[in-house]
Amino acid sequence: MVSNGHYPFWSRFTLRTMKSTADEIFASRNHHSYEKASSSDEDHLLCENGSFLDQKTHRSRLDAPSKYGLIRTAVLICSVVLNKDVYFEKWELLALILTTHTNNLAPLQEAIRYKTVLFTSGFGSQKTKYMGNSTAADDAWKALYPRTVVRIPKSSADQLVNQTIPLNGDEDHFPVLISVFHEMHCLDSIRHIYFGHTKGFDQNPVINEAILAPEHIDHCFDSLRQTLMCGGDVAPMPYKWVEERKKALGHLDVQHTCRDYEALLEWAGRPEHDITGWDEKIKPTSIP
């Protein structure tokens, strides 16, 4: 942040110009077309909301923004990053760029907050309630994704880059699966397999078998890989000399700048986002 709480005039002008340019680019991207997946694409099963979500894979092709707009935006971003008079926190600049270039965050935009979190190593005294093979640990994990699928209003759905269908019987609202809750569900699935759990993940034995099937676990591994590569956390982990081991060891208990997970849970848990009763096997009447 700038020490006096305000950005210099030229900085405010640059940021306004950058946002304006980004809005122009997004406007051009909004005129995109969606293609159906090729006939060779296979249906796949997702068990994210306690039932099967049979869905076809769809791909979207976005119209490319003008070269001029991209170059102008890149120059403006660089001018903000490199100038020594503007003291952005790293996450503030990242949030600015992300929110001006895409509305993928539209439904949860109001819930996104950042905070500093001290990670734990998971060894010795730094074990957490999410570790181990116990009912208490199972319950702690379930509490991390109590609602993976939420409903959002049409005003939010209209802003999405990746369009979703309306709810049958309530076509002013739309279902979306929140990525971080899907990843948490996936990691918990892998955890159950690791500890040898073959039952109890879901009360429905058919769903339980599908969630813990090798195909679903393999999907989860690759989904988590993509998420880690997308986030690309680069927080440096220092090495310290450990005398009793007579060697240098990396220390994992370092600070990271994180999205406030509790704020995301609070948002997803609001009554207006409750999707209970939705039957994904009933086709919305607005779809031909």
Contacts in CASP RR format, 6 or more apart in sequence:
PFRMAT RR
TARGET T0000
AUTHOR 0000-0000-0000
METHOD contacts of the structure
MODEL  1
MVSNGHYPFWSRFTLRTMKSTADEIFASRNHHSYEKASSSDEDHLLCENG
SFLDQKTHRSRLDAPSKYGLIRTAVLICSVVLNKDVYFEKWELLALILTT
HTNNLAPLQEAIRYKTVLFTSGFGSQKTKYMGNSTAADDAWKALYPRTVV
RIPKSSADQLVNQTIPLNGDEDHFPVLISVFHEMHCLDSIRHIYFGHTKG
FDQNPVINEAILAPEHIDHCFDSLRQTLMCGGDVAPMPYKWVEERKKALG
HLDVQHTCRDYEALLEWAGRPEHDITGWDEKIKPTSIP
1 87 0 8 1.000
1 88 0 8 1.000
1 89 0 8 1.000
1 92 0 8 1.000
2 8 0 8 1.000
2 11 0 8 1.000
2 85 0 8 1.000
2 86 0 8 1.000
2 87 0 8 1.000
3 87 0 8 1.000
7 15 0 8 1.000
7 86 0 8 1.000
8 85 0 8 1.000
8 86 0 8 1.000
11 80 0 8 1.000
11 83 0 8 1.000
11 85 0 8 1.000
11 86 0 8 1.000
14 76 0 8 1.000
14 79 0 8 1.000
14 80 0 8 1.000
15 80 0 8 1.000
15 96 0 8 1.000
17 76 0 8 1.000
18 73 0 8 1.000
18 76 0 8 1.000
18 77 0 8 1.000
18 80 0 8 1.000
18 100 0 8 1.000
19 96 0 8 1.000
19 100 0 8 1.000
21 69 0 8 1.000
21 72 0 8 1.000
21 73 0 8 1.000
21 76 0 8 1.000
22 73 0 8 1.000
22 97 0 8 1.000
22 100 0 8 1.000
22 101 0 8 1.000
23 100 0 8 1.000
24 69 0 8 1.000
25 65 0 8 1.000
25 66 0 8 1.000
25 69 0 8 1.000
25 70 0 8 1.000
25 73 0 8 1.000
25 101 0 8 1.000
26 100 0 8 1.000
26 101 0 8 1.000
26 102 0 8 1.000
26 103 0 8 1.000
28 63 0 8 1.000
28 65 0 8 1.000
28 66 0 8 1.000
29 62 0 8 1.000
29 63 0 8 1.000
29 65 0 8 1.000
29 161 0 8 1.000
31 63 0 8 1.000
32 60 0 8 1.000
32 61 0 8 1.000
32 62 0 8 1.000
32 63 0 8 1.000
32 161 0 8 1.000
33 60 0 8 1.000
33 61 0 8 1.000
33 63 0 8 1.000
34 58 0 8 1.000
34 59 0 8 1.000
34 60 0 8 1.000
34 61 0 8 1.000
34 163 0 8 1.000
35 58 0 8 1.000
35 59 0 8 1.000
35 60 0 8 1.000
35 61 0 8 1.000
36 56 0 8 1.000
36 58 0 8 1.000
37 56 0 8 1.000
37 57 0 8 1.000
37 58 0 8 1.000
37 59 0 8 1.000
41 56 0 8 1.000
41 57 0 8 1.000
43 54 0 8 1.000
43 55 0 8 1.000
43 56 0 8 1.000
44 55 0 8 1.000
44 57 0 8 1.000
44 219 0 8 1.000
45 52 0 8 1.000
45 53 0 8 1.000
45 54 0 8 1.000
45 210 0 8 1.000
45 216 0 8 1.000
46 52 0 8 1.000
46 53 0 8 1.000
46 55 0 8 1.000
46 177 0 8 1.000
47 53 0 8 1.000
47 202 0 8 1.000
47 207 0 8 1.000
47 210 0 8 1.000
47 211 0 8 1.000
47 216 0 8 1.000
48 148 0 8 1.000
48 149 0 8 1.000
48 177 0 8 1.000
48 181 0 8 1.000
48 182 0 8 1.000
48 185 0 8 1.000
49 148 0 8 1.000
49 149 0 8 1.000
49 177 0 8 1.000
49 275 0 8 1.000
50 202 0 8 1.000
50 204 0 8 1.000
50 207 0 8 1.000
51 204 0 8 1.000
51 207 0 8 1.000
51 280 0 8 1.000
52 207 0 8 1.000
52 210 0 8 1.000
52 280 0 8 1.000
53 149 0 8 1.000
53 177 0 8 1.000
53 280 0 8 1.000
54 280 0 8 1.000
54 281 0 8 1.000
60 161 0 8 1.000
60 162 0 8 1.000
60 163 0 8 1.000
62 161 0 8 1.000
77 97 0 8 1.000
80 86 0 8 1.000
80 88 0 8 1.000
80 93 0 8 1.000
81 88 0 8 1.000
81 93 0 8 1.000
88 96 0 8 1.000
89 257 0 8 1.000
90 257 0 8 1.000
91 114 0 8 1.000
91 257 0 8 1.000
95 112 0 8 1.000
95 114 0 8 1.000
98 105 0 8 1.000
99 105 0 8 1.000
99 109 0 8 1.000
102 161 0 8 1.000
103 159 0 8 1.000
103 160 0 8 1.000
103 161 0 8 1.000
104 160 0 8 1.000
104 161 0 8 1.000
104 162 0 8 1.000
105 112 0 8 1.000
106 156 0 8 1.000
106 159 0 8 1.000
106 160 0 8 1.000
107 150 0 8 1.000
107 152 0 8 1.000
107 156 0 8 1.000
107 160 0 8 1.000
107 176 0 8 1.000
108 178 0 8 1.000
108 264 0 8 1.000
108 267 0 8 1.000
110 267 0 8 1.000
111 263 0 8 1.000
111 264 0 8 1.000
111 266 0 8 1.000
111 267 0 8 1.000
112 259 0 8 1.000
112 260 0 8 1.000
112 263 0 8 1.000
112 264 0 8 1.000
113 259 0 8 1.000
113 260 0 8 1.000
113 263 0 8 1.000
114 257 0 8 1.000
114 258 0 8 1.000
114 259 0 8 1.000
114 260 0 8 1.000
115 257 0 8 1.000
115 258 0 8 1.000
115 260 0 8 1.000
116 255 0 8 1.000
116 256 0 8 1.000
116 257 0 8 1.000
116 258 0 8 1.000
117 255 0 8 1.000
117 256 0 8 1.000
117 257 0 8 1.000
117 258 0 8 1.000
118 253 0 8 1.000
118 254 0 8 1.000
118 255 0 8 1.000
119 252 0 8 1.000
119 253 0 8 1.000
119 254 0 8 1.000
119 255 0 8 1.000
119 256 0 8 1.000
120 126 0 8 1.000
120 127 0 8 1.000
120 128 0 8 1.000
120 252 0 8 1.000
120 253 0 8 1.000
121 251 0 8 1.000
121 252 0 8 1.000
121 253 0 8 1.000
122 128 0 8 1.000
122 131 0 8 1.000
122 252 0 8 1.000
126 253 0 8 1.000
129 136 0 8 1.000
129 137 0 8 1.000
129 140 0 8 1.000
130 137 0 8 1.000
130 140 0 8 1.000
130 141 0 8 1.000
130 144 0 8 1.000
131 137 0 8 1.000
132 195 0 8 1.000
133 195 0 8 1.000
141 184 0 8 1.000
141 188 0 8 1.000
141 191 0 8 1.000
142 188 0 8 1.000
144 181 0 8 1.000
144 184 0 8 1.000
144 188 0 8 1.000
144 261 0 8 1.000
144 265 0 8 1.000
145 181 0 8 1.000
145 182 0 8 1.000
145 184 0 8 1.000
145 185 0 8 1.000
145 188 0 8 1.000
146 265 0 8 1.000
146 268 0 8 1.000
146 269 0 8 1.000
147 181 0 8 1.000
147 268 0 8 1.000
147 269 0 8 1.000
147 273 0 8 1.000
147 274 0 8 1.000
147 275 0 8 1.000
148 177 0 8 1.000
148 178 0 8 1.000
148 181 0 8 1.000
148 182 0 8 1.000
148 185 0 8 1.000
149 175 0 8 1.000
149 176 0 8 1.000
149 177 0 8 1.000
149 178 0 8 1.000
149 275 0 8 1.000
149 278 0 8 1.000
150 175 0 8 1.000
150 176 0 8 1.000
150 178 0 8 1.000
150 268 0 8 1.000
150 269 0 8 1.000
150 273 0 8 1.000
150 274 0 8 1.000
150 275 0 8 1.000
151 167 0 8 1.000
151 170 0 8 1.000
151 173 0 8 1.000
151 174 0 8 1.000
151 175 0 8 1.000
151 176 0 8 1.000
151 272 0 8 1.000
151 273 0 8 1.000
151 274 0 8 1.000
151 275 0 8 1.000
151 278 0 8 1.000
152 173 0 8 1.000
152 174 0 8 1.000
152 175 0 8 1.000
152 176 0 8 1.000
152 273 0 8 1.000
153 172 0 8 1.000
153 173 0 8 1.000
153 174 0 8 1.000
154 166 0 8 1.000
154 172 0 8 1.000
154 173 0 8 1.000
154 174 0 8 1.000
156 174 0 8 1.000
157 163 0 8 1.000
157 164 0 8 1.000
157 166 0 8 1.000
157 174 0 8 1.000
157 176 0 8 1.000
160 176 0 8 1.000
164 174 0 8 1.000
164 175 0 8 1.000
164 176 0 8 1.000
165 174 0 8 1.000
165 175 0 8 1.000
165 284 0 8 1.000
165 287 0 8 1.000
166 172 0 8 1.000
166 173 0 8 1.000
166 174 0 8 1.000
166 284 0 8 1.000
166 286 0 8 1.000
167 173 0 8 1.000
167 174 0 8 1.000
167 175 0 8 1.000
167 275 0 8 1.000
167 278 0 8 1.000
167 284 0 8 1.000
168 278 0 8 1.000
168 279 0 8 1.000
168 282 0 8 1.000
168 283 0 8 1.000
168 284 0 8 1.000
168 285 0 8 1.000
169 284 0 8 1.000
169 285 0 8 1.000
171 284 0 8 1.000
171 285 0 8 1.000
171 286 0 8 1.000
175 275 0 8 1.000
175 278 0 8 1.000
175 280 0 8 1.000
178 264 0 8 1.000
178 268 0 8 1.000
179 227 0 8 1.000
180 261 0 8 1.000
180 264 0 8 1.000
181 268 0 8 1.000
182 223 0 8 1.000
183 223 0 8 1.000
183 224 0 8 1.000
183 227 0 8 1.000
186 219 0 8 1.000
186 220 0 8 1.000
186 223 0 8 1.000
186 224 0 8 1.000
187 220 0 8 1.000
187 224 0 8 1.000
188 201 0 8 1.000
189 201 0 8 1.000
189 211 0 8 1.000
189 212 0 8 1.000
189 216 0 8 1.000
189 217 0 8 1.000
189 220 0 8 1.000
190 217 0 8 1.000
190 220 0 8 1.000
190 221 0 8 1.000
190 224 0 8 1.000
192 201 0 8 1.000
192 212 0 8 1.000
193 212 0 8 1.000
193 217 0 8 1.000
197 212 0 8 1.000
198 212 0 8 1.000
199 205 0 8 1.000
199 208 0 8 1.000
200 208 0 8 1.000
201 208 0 8 1.000
201 211 0 8 1.000
201 212 0 8 1.000
202 208 0 8 1.000
202 211 0 8 1.000
210 216 0 8 1.000
233 256 0 8 1.000
235 254 0 8 1.000
235 255 0 8 1.000
235 256 0 8 1.000
235 257 0 8 1.000
236 254 0 8 1.000
237 250 0 8 1.000
237 251 0 8 1.000
237 252 0 8 1.000
237 254 0 8 1.000
238 250 0 8 1.000
238 251 0 8 1.000
238 254 0 8 1.000
239 248 0 8 1.000
239 249 0 8 1.000
239 250 0 8 1.000
239 251 0 8 1.000
240 248 0 8 1.000
240 249 0 8 1.000
240 250 0 8 1.000
240 251 0 8 1.000
241 247 0 8 1.000
241 248 0 8 1.000
242 248 0 8 1.000
242 249 0 8 1.000
267 273 0 8 1.000
END
